[in-house]
Amino acid sequence: MITRLRIEGMTCQHCVRAVFTALTPVPGITSADVSVGAAVIEHDGAATIDALREAIEVSGYSVTLANEERRRLPIV
């Protein structure tokens, strides 16, 4: 699964590192691409939006929008 998040309060690379570090202990994450104001997280489904939101809030930021996408197989 892929979860895309909009994150409020991030303004610099320090913020990016703080959010990335906060996401590290969330179970099920296979990769996280964090940029100023956003994150794209690949996971096995165990990382719920609530768990991601909670981890980010601990680092001092807030999730304003969350969107989950299930991976689709290509049609041949």
N, CA, C and O atoms as a GROMACS GRO file, in nm:
protein
  304
    1MET      N    1   0.083  -0.118   0.000
    1MET     CA    2   0.000   0.000   0.000
    1MET      C    3   0.088   0.124   0.000
    1MET      O    4   0.202   0.123   0.044
    2ILE      N    5   0.031   0.231  -0.051
    2ILE     CA    6   0.098   0.360  -0.050
    2ILE      C    7   0.007   0.460   0.020
    2ILE      O    8  -0.111   0.471  -0.014
    3THR      N    9   0.061   0.533   0.116
    3THR     CA   10  -0.014   0.638   0.184
    3THR      C   11   0.056   0.770   0.157
    3THR      O   12   0.176   0.784   0.179
    4ARG      N   13  -0.021   0.867   0.109
    4ARG     CA   14   0.030   1.002   0.082
    4ARG      C   15  -0.025   1.094   0.190
    4ARG      O   16  -0.146   1.096   0.216
    5LEU      N   17   0.063   1.171   0.252
    5LEU     CA   18   0.024   1.260   0.360
    5LEU      C   19   0.062   1.403   0.329
    5LEU      O   20   0.168   1.428   0.271
    6ARG      N   21  -0.023   1.497   0.366
    6ARG     CA   22   0.009   1.639   0.367
    6ARG      C   23   0.037   1.673   0.513
    6ARG      O   24  -0.043   1.640   0.600
    7ILE      N   25   0.149   1.739   0.538
    7ILE     CA   26   0.191   1.766   0.675
    7ILE      C   27   0.208   1.915   0.695
    7ILE      O   28   0.282   1.981   0.622
    8GLU      N   29   0.140   1.968   0.795
    8GLU     CA   30   0.144   2.110   0.824
    8GLU      C   31   0.254   2.141   0.925
    8GLU      O   32   0.277   2.066   1.019
    9GLY      N   33   0.321   2.254   0.904
    9GLY     CA   34   0.421   2.301   1.000
    9GLY      C   35   0.565   2.275   0.959
    9GLY      O   36   0.657   2.323   1.025
   10MET      N   37   0.586   2.200   0.853
   10MET     CA   38   0.722   2.170   0.807
   10MET      C   39   0.772   2.286   0.721
   10MET      O   40   0.701   2.331   0.631
   11THR      N   41   0.895   2.333   0.748
   11THR     CA   42   0.948   2.445   0.670
   11THR      C   43   1.091   2.426   0.621
   11THR      O   44   1.141   2.506   0.542
   12CYS      N   45   1.159   2.319   0.668
   12CYS     CA   46   1.301   2.305   0.634
   12CYS      C   47   1.344   2.158   0.637
   12CYS      O   48   1.265   2.069   0.666
   13GLN      N   49   1.471   2.136   0.606
   13GLN     CA   50   1.525   2.000   0.605
   13GLN      C   51   1.531   1.939   0.745
   13GLN      O   52   1.522   1.817   0.759
   14HIS      N   53   1.545   2.022   0.846
   14HIS     CA   54   1.540   1.970   0.983
   14HIS      C   55   1.403   1.908   1.009
   14HIS      O   56   1.393   1.802   1.071
   15CYS      N   57   1.298   1.973   0.962
   15CYS     CA   58   1.162   1.920   0.976
   15CYS      C   59   1.149   1.786   0.904
   15CYS      O   60   1.088   1.692   0.956
   16VAL      N   61   1.206   1.777   0.785
   16VAL     CA   62   1.202   1.653   0.707
   16VAL      C   63   1.268   1.540   0.785
   16VAL      O   64   1.213   1.430   0.794
   17ARG      N   65   1.385   1.566   0.841
   17ARG     CA   66   1.456   1.464   0.920
   17ARG      C   67   1.377   1.424   1.044
   17ARG      O   68   1.373   1.306   1.080
   18ALA      N   69   1.314   1.522   1.109
   18ALA     CA   70   1.236   1.494   1.230
   18ALA      C   71   1.118   1.402   1.198
   18ALA      O   72   1.090   1.308   1.272
   19VAL      N   73   1.048   1.429   1.088
   19VAL     CA   74   0.934   1.346   1.050
   19VAL      C   75   0.982   1.207   1.007
   19VAL      O   76   0.923   1.107   1.047
   20PHE      N   77   1.088   1.201   0.928
   20PHE     CA   78   1.142   1.071   0.885
   20PHE      C   79   1.180   0.987   1.006
   20PHE      O   80   1.148   0.868   1.013
   21THR      N   81   1.248   1.047   1.101
   21THR     CA   82   1.289   0.977   1.222
   21THR      C   83   1.168   0.931   1.303
   21THR      O   84   1.169   0.822   1.360
   22ALA      N   85   1.064   1.013   1.309
   22ALA     CA   86   0.943   0.978   1.384
   22ALA      C   87   0.871   0.859   1.320
   22ALA      O   88   0.806   0.781   1.390
   23LEU      N   89   0.882   0.846   1.189
   23LEU     CA   90   0.815   0.735   1.119
   23LEU      C   91   0.890   0.603   1.132
   23LEU      O   92   0.831   0.497   1.113
   24THR      N   93   1.018   0.608   1.163
   24THR     CA   94   1.102   0.488   1.167
   24THR      C   95   1.046   0.375   1.252
   24THR      O   96   1.049   0.261   1.206
   25PRO      N   97   0.995   0.399   1.374
   25PRO     CA   98   0.947   0.287   1.455
   25PRO      C   99   0.807   0.234   1.419
   25PRO      O  100   0.763   0.135   1.477
   26VAL      N  101   0.737   0.298   1.325
   26VAL     CA  102   0.603   0.251   1.289
   26VAL      C  103   0.616   0.119   1.216
   26VAL      O  104   0.683   0.111   1.113
   27PRO      N  105   0.552   0.012   1.268
   27PRO     CA  106   0.565  -0.119   1.205
   27PRO      C  107   0.500  -0.124   1.067
   27PRO      O  108   0.396  -0.064   1.043
   28GLY      N  109   0.564  -0.197   0.976
   28GLY     CA  110   0.507  -0.221   0.844
   28GLY      C  111   0.557  -0.130   0.735
   28GLY      O  112   0.531  -0.156   0.617
   29ILE      N  113   0.629  -0.022   0.769
   29ILE     CA  114   0.678   0.070   0.667
   29ILE      C  115   0.796   0.008   0.595
   29ILE      O  116   0.892  -0.038   0.658
   30THR      N  117   0.789   0.006   0.460
   30THR     CA  118   0.901  -0.046   0.381
   30THR      C  119   0.985   0.067   0.324
   30THR      O  120   1.105   0.050   0.300
   31SER      N  121   0.923   0.185   0.300
   31SER     CA  122   0.999   0.302   0.257
   31SER      C  123   0.918   0.428   0.285
   31SER      O  124   0.795   0.424   0.289
   32ALA      N  125   0.989   0.538   0.304
   32ALA     CA  126   0.924   0.666   0.328
   32ALA      C  127   1.001   0.774   0.254
   32ALA      O  128   1.122   0.788   0.271
   33ASP      N  129   0.932   0.850   0.173
   33ASP     CA  130   0.989   0.963   0.102
   33ASP      C  131   0.927   1.088   0.163
   33ASP      O  132   0.811   1.120   0.137
   34VAL      N  133   1.004   1.159   0.245
   34VAL     CA  134   0.954   1.275   0.316
   34VAL      C  135   1.014   1.401   0.256
   34VAL      O  136   1.136   1.409   0.236
   35SER      N  137   0.929   1.498   0.226
   35SER     CA  138   0.974   1.629   0.178
   35SER      C  139   0.902   1.735   0.258
   35SER      O  140   0.812   1.704   0.337
   36VAL      N  141   0.939   1.860   0.239
   36VAL     CA  142   0.876   1.968   0.315
   36VAL      C  143   0.725   1.969   0.283
   36VAL      O  144   0.685   1.993   0.169
   37GLY      N  145   0.645   1.942   0.386
   37GLY     CA  146   0.499   1.946   0.373
   37GLY      C  147   0.432   1.820   0.325
   37GLY      O  148   0.309   1.818   0.311
   38ALA      N  149   0.508   1.713   0.300
   38ALA     CA  150   0.445   1.592   0.246
   38ALA      C  151   0.529   1.468   0.277
   38ALA      O  152   0.648   1.476   0.306
   39ALA      N  153   0.461   1.354   0.268
   39ALA     CA  154   0.531   1.226   0.281
   39ALA      C  155   0.456   1.122   0.197
   39ALA      O  156   0.333   1.120   0.193
   40VAL      N  157   0.533   1.036   0.132
   40VAL     CA  158   0.479   0.922   0.059
   40VAL      C  159   0.538   0.798   0.124
   40VAL      O  160   0.659   0.779   0.126
   41ILE      N  161   0.449   0.714   0.179
   41ILE     CA  162   0.494   0.601   0.259
   41ILE      C  163   0.444   0.472   0.197
   41ILE      O  164   0.325   0.454   0.175
   42GLU      N  165   0.538   0.380   0.170
   42GLU     CA  166   0.501   0.246   0.125
   42GLU      C  167   0.502   0.156   0.246
   42GLU      O  168   0.593   0.160   0.328
   43HIS      N  169   0.398   0.074   0.257
   43HIS     CA  170   0.388  -0.015   0.373
   43HIS      C  171   0.307  -0.139   0.339
   43HIS      O  172   0.244  -0.146   0.233
   44ASP      N  173   0.310  -0.235   0.429
   44ASP     CA  174   0.242  -0.362   0.406
   44ASP      C  175   0.096  -0.362   0.453
   44ASP      O  176   0.031  -0.467   0.452
   45GLY      N  177   0.045  -0.250   0.494
   45GLY     CA  178  -0.092  -0.240   0.543
   45GLY      C  179  -0.101  -0.234   0.694
   45GLY      O  180  -0.205  -0.197   0.748
   46ALA      N  181   0.006  -0.270   0.762
   46ALA     CA  182   0.006  -0.266   0.909
   46ALA      C  183   0.018  -0.123   0.960
   46ALA      O  184  -0.026  -0.094   1.072
   47ALA      N  185   0.076  -0.035   0.881
   47ALA     CA  186   0.091   0.106   0.921
   47ALA      C  187  -0.037   0.180   0.886
   47ALA      O  188  -0.057   0.220   0.771
   48THR      N  189  -0.123   0.199   0.983
   48THR     CA  190  -0.250   0.267   0.960
   48THR      C  191  -0.229   0.418   0.954
   48THR      O  192  -0.127   0.470   0.999
   49ILE      N  193  -0.327   0.487   0.898
   49ILE     CA  194  -0.321   0.633   0.893
   49ILE      C  195  -0.313   0.688   1.035
   49ILE      O  196  -0.241   0.785   1.060
   50ASP      N  197  -0.386   0.628   1.128
   50ASP     CA  198  -0.381   0.675   1.267
   50ASP      C  199  -0.242   0.660   1.327
   50ASP      O  200  -0.195   0.749   1.398
   51ALA      N  201  -0.176   0.547   1.299
   51ALA     CA  202  -0.040   0.525   1.352
   51ALA      C  203   0.058   0.624   1.291
   51ALA      O  204   0.145   0.677   1.361
   52LEU      N  205   0.045   0.651   1.161
   52LEU     CA  206   0.132   0.747   1.095
   52LEU      C  207   0.108   0.888   1.149
   52LEU      O  208   0.202   0.962   1.177
   53ARG      N  209  -0.020   0.923   1.164
   53ARG     CA  210  -0.056   1.055   1.216
   53ARG      C  211  -0.001   1.074   1.358
   53ARG      O  212   0.054   1.180   1.390
   54GLU      N  213  -0.015   0.972   1.441
   54GLU     CA  214   0.034   0.980   1.579
   54GLU      C  215   0.185   1.000   1.584
   54GLU      O  216   0.235   1.081   1.661
   55ALA      N  217   0.258   0.925   1.501
   55ALA     CA  218   0.404   0.938   1.498
   55ALA      C  219   0.446   1.078   1.456
   55ALA      O  220   0.538   1.135   1.512
   56ILE      N  221   0.378   1.132   1.356
   56ILE     CA  222   0.411   1.265   1.307
   56ILE      C  223   0.376   1.372   1.409
   56ILE      O  224   0.451   1.469   1.426
   57GLU      N  225   0.265   1.356   1.478
   57GLU     CA  226   0.226   1.453   1.581
   57GLU      C  227   0.325   1.454   1.697
   57GLU      O  228   0.348   1.558   1.757
   58VAL      N  229   0.384   1.338   1.729
   58VAL     CA  230   0.485   1.332   1.834
   58VAL      C  231   0.606   1.418   1.797
   58VAL      O  232   0.671   1.475   1.884
   59SER      N  233   0.635   1.426   1.667
   59SER     CA  234   0.749   1.507   1.623
   59SER      C  235   0.716   1.656   1.614
   59SER      O  236   0.803   1.737   1.583
   60GLY      N  237   0.590   1.693   1.640
   60GLY     CA  238   0.554   1.834   1.646
   60GLY      C  239   0.481   1.888   1.524
   60GLY      O  240   0.464   2.010   1.512
   61TYR      N  241   0.438   1.802   1.433
   61TYR     CA  242   0.371   1.846   1.311
   61TYR      C  243   0.233   1.781   1.305
   61TYR      O  244   0.203   1.692   1.384
   62SER      N  245   0.149   1.826   1.212
   62SER     CA  246   0.015   1.768   1.203
   62SER      C  247  -0.018   1.727   1.060
   62SER      O  248   0.018   1.796   0.964
   63VAL      N  249  -0.087   1.616   1.047
   63VAL     CA  250  -0.130   1.565   0.918
   63VAL      C  251  -0.263   1.633   0.883
   63VAL      O  252  -0.359   1.626   0.960
   64THR      N  253  -0.268   1.699   0.768
   64THR     CA  254  -0.390   1.768   0.728
   64THR      C  255  -0.469   1.691   0.623
   64THR      O  256  -0.588   1.714   0.606
   65LEU      N  257  -0.403   1.598   0.553
   65LEU     CA  258  -0.470   1.520   0.450
   65LEU      C  259  -0.398   1.387   0.437
   65LEU      O  260  -0.276   1.381   0.435
   66ALA      N  261  -0.475   1.280   0.428
   66ALA     CA  262  -0.418   1.146   0.412
   66ALA      C  263  -0.495   1.071   0.304
   66ALA      O  264  -0.617   1.075   0.300
   67ASN      N  265  -0.422   1.003   0.217
   67ASN     CA  266  -0.482   0.928   0.108
   67ASN      C  267  -0.412   0.794   0.095
   67ASN      O  268  -0.290   0.789   0.082
   68GLU      N  269  -0.488   0.685   0.100
   68GLU     CA  270  -0.430   0.552   0.085
   68GLU      C  271  -0.460   0.496  -0.053
   68GLU      O  272  -0.571   0.512  -0.105
   69GLU      N  273  -0.361   0.432  -0.111
   69GLU     CA  274  -0.376   0.366  -0.241
   69GLU      C  275  -0.328   0.223  -0.228
   69GLU      O  276  -0.220   0.197  -0.177
   70ARG      N  277  -0.408   0.133  -0.275
   70ARG     CA  278  -0.363  -0.006  -0.281
   70ARG      C  279  -0.285  -0.022  -0.411
   70ARG      O  280  -0.322   0.034  -0.514
   71ARG      N  281  -0.179  -0.098  -0.403
   71ARG     CA  282  -0.100  -0.123  -0.525
   71ARG      C  283  -0.183  -0.206  -0.621
   71ARG      O  284  -0.252  -0.300  -0.582
   72ARG      N  285  -0.175  -0.170  -0.747
   72ARG     CA  286  -0.249  -0.242  -0.850
   72ARG      C  287  -0.150  -0.312  -0.942
   72ARG      O  288  -0.043  -0.260  -0.973
   73LEU      N  289  -0.188  -0.430  -0.983
   73LEU     CA  290  -0.105  -0.501  -1.080
   73LEU      C  291  -0.129  -0.444  -1.218
   73LEU      O  292  -0.243  -0.407  -1.250
   74PRO      N  293  -0.027  -0.434  -1.301
   74PRO     CA  294  -0.046  -0.380  -1.435
   74PRO      C  295  -0.130  -0.477  -1.520
   74PRO      O  296  -0.117  -0.598  -1.509
   75ILE      N  297  -0.214  -0.421  -1.601
   75ILE     CA  298  -0.296  -0.502  -1.693
   75ILE      C  299  -0.217  -0.521  -1.821
   75ILE      O  300  -0.170  -0.425  -1.882
   76VAL      N  301  -0.205  -0.645  -1.861
   76VAL     CA  302  -0.125  -0.676  -1.979
   76VAL      C  303  -0.213  -0.705  -2.096
   76VAL      O  304  -0.164  -0.733  -2.206
   0.00000   0.00000   0.00000
